[in-house]
Amino acid sequence: MPKLLPVFRITALLEGISYILLLFIATPIKYLYEDPQYVKMLGMPHGILFMAYVVFAVIISSDMKWSTRTLWIVLIASVIPFGTFYIDKKYLKKSHA
């Protein structure tokens, strides 16, 4: 098991939660109530978590012996709502056990 896997799993969880909050709470509030404060508040942390997710995925891909296809699936999942939760269950959790 890669040493960074637990950190990557936490990053994936937080990135997924921040993305869901941004898409389904902050953005509707911004456009329905003309109140951008929540997008501003969640945007930067989500961006940092997204970049960390991508960097960790690339770093641990060789330790996890992922094919290029699997790495792309892991990376693409970060832009799909709930995608990081799927990745954790399918690719990360069984490696952690």
C-alpha positions as CSV (number, residue, x, y, z in Angstrom):
1,M,0.0,0.0,0.0
2,P,1.4,3.4,-1.0
3,K,2.2,5.7,2.0
4,L,0.2,8.5,0.4
5,L,-3.0,6.4,-0.2
6,P,-4.7,7.5,3.1
7,V,-3.9,11.1,2.3
8,F,-5.2,10.7,-1.2
9,R,-8.4,9.1,0.0
10,I,-9.1,12.0,2.4
11,T,-8.3,14.5,-0.4
12,A,-10.7,12.6,-2.7
13,L,-13.5,12.7,-0.1
14,L,-13.0,16.4,0.6
15,E,-12.7,17.3,-3.1
16,G,-16.0,15.4,-3.8
17,I,-17.8,17.1,-0.9
18,S,-16.6,20.5,-1.9
19,Y,-17.6,19.9,-5.5
20,I,-21.1,18.8,-4.5
21,L,-21.5,21.9,-2.2
22,L,-20.3,24.2,-5.0
23,L,-22.5,22.7,-7.7
24,F,-25.7,22.0,-5.8
25,I,-25.8,24.7,-3.1
26,A,-23.4,27.6,-3.8
27,T,-24.1,28.0,-7.5
28,P,-27.9,27.9,-7.3
29,I,-27.8,30.4,-4.4
30,K,-25.6,32.6,-6.6
31,Y,-28.0,32.6,-9.5
32,L,-31.3,32.3,-7.8
33,Y,-30.7,34.8,-5.0
34,E,-27.9,36.8,-6.6
35,D,-25.6,36.1,-3.7
36,P,-22.1,35.0,-4.8
37,Q,-20.6,34.8,-1.3
38,Y,-20.9,31.0,-1.1
39,V,-19.2,30.5,-4.5
40,K,-16.4,32.8,-3.4
41,M,-16.1,31.0,-0.1
42,L,-16.1,27.4,-1.6
43,G,-14.3,28.1,-4.9
44,M,-10.8,28.5,-3.7
45,P,-10.8,25.5,-1.3
46,H,-12.4,23.4,-4.0
47,G,-9.7,24.5,-6.5
48,I,-6.9,23.6,-4.2
49,L,-8.5,20.2,-3.4
50,F,-9.0,19.5,-7.1
51,M,-5.3,20.3,-7.9
52,A,-4.2,18.1,-4.9
53,Y,-6.4,15.3,-6.1
54,V,-4.8,15.4,-9.6
55,V,-1.3,15.5,-8.2
56,F,-1.8,12.7,-5.7
57,A,-3.5,10.5,-8.4
58,V,-0.5,10.9,-10.7
59,I,2.0,10.3,-7.9
60,I,0.3,7.1,-6.5
61,S,-0.6,5.7,-9.9
62,S,2.7,3.9,-10.3
63,D,2.6,2.5,-6.7
64,M,-0.9,1.3,-7.3
65,K,0.2,-0.2,-10.6
66,W,-2.6,1.5,-12.5
67,S,-2.8,1.3,-16.2
68,T,-2.9,4.6,-18.2
69,R,-6.6,3.9,-18.7
70,T,-7.3,3.5,-15.0
71,L,-5.4,6.7,-14.2
72,W,-7.5,8.6,-16.8
73,I,-10.7,7.2,-15.2
74,V,-9.5,8.4,-11.8
75,L,-8.7,11.8,-13.2
76,I,-12.0,12.2,-15.2
77,A,-14.0,11.1,-12.1
78,S,-12.8,14.3,-10.4
79,V,-15.0,16.4,-12.7
80,I,-18.1,14.3,-12.4
81,P,-20.3,14.9,-9.4
82,F,-19.9,12.0,-6.9
83,G,-17.1,10.6,-9.1
84,T,-14.5,10.7,-6.4
85,F,-16.7,8.6,-4.1
86,Y,-17.0,5.9,-6.9
87,I,-13.2,6.0,-7.3
88,D,-12.7,5.5,-3.6
89,K,-15.0,2.5,-3.5
90,K,-13.8,0.9,-6.7
91,Y,-10.0,1.6,-6.7
92,L,-8.9,2.8,-3.4
93,K,-10.8,1.1,-0.6
94,K,-9.9,-2.4,-1.5
95,S,-6.2,-1.4,-1.6
96,H,-6.5,0.1,1.9
97,A,-8.0,-3.0,3.5
